[in-house]
C-alpha cells in the first residue's frame, strides 16, 4: 500500500512560445532540471506530456514540474530563492503560458 505523503505540493505547467524549436525546448528542459536542484525541495518531478489519450486529460502543455516541500514555509522560501529568480530571468522568454496548482496535504 502506498504511503501518504505530507507537505506542500507545487505543480506548474509550461506552454512554449515555439514548441517546435528544439533549442527552446532544450533550454527550458535544462532550466527546469536545474531548478529542481534547489535544496528546499524534498522531491522533484520534471516531465513532458505523456502519450495518453482520455477525455479528461489536458495534453496541450509542453513541460511540467511537481515539487514537494516539507511545508508551506519552505515553498514560500523557494519562491524568493535566488536560483528561482535566475530560472525566471533565463527562461521566461521561452514560454507563452504558465499555470500553477498548489496543494497542501490533508
Secondary structure as UniProt FT lines:
FT   STRAND          8..16
FT   TURN            17..20
FT   HELIX           22..35
FT   TURN            36..37
FT   TURN            39..40
FT   STRAND          43..48
FT   TURN            55..56
FT   STRAND          63..69
FT   HELIX           72..79
FT   HELIX           82..91
FT   HELIX           92..94
FT   STRAND          95..104
//
